Amino acid sequence: MMNLALLGMHERTEQHKLAVDLLNKMCMKFKNLCKVWMRKILSLVKRNGDEVQAVVERSLKSHPRHKHIKFITQTAILEFRCGVPDKGRSLMNSPPSVCNNPQRRRHSSR
């Protein structure tokens, strides 16, 4: 996707304002793509943004229901690796997580 390449260019050249503007536009235009939301969360984590939880909640409204668990686990892993490990743990323990989904539990025990 051309927009993600342009975003990478803005981040490498440290043009943070342009990168944030582009991310906001991409989240509005491609609101059902997980990649776009993950890049936005990654940029927030790198800048020590406190609004990660609000972005996660907004993205869950845009994603189809069957993608929620995948998105939450990816976000928790990202938080755990790049941000604060406690936030990553709390995301995994939030209500729609893998631990609370009986279908995921049933398939993982095979």
PyMOL commands that set and color helices and strands:
alter all, ss='L'
color gray80, all
select helices_A, chain A and resi 2-12+16-29+34-46+52-62+65-82+85-92+98-100+102-108
alter helices_A, ss='H'
color red, helices_A
deselect
rebuild
show_as cartoon
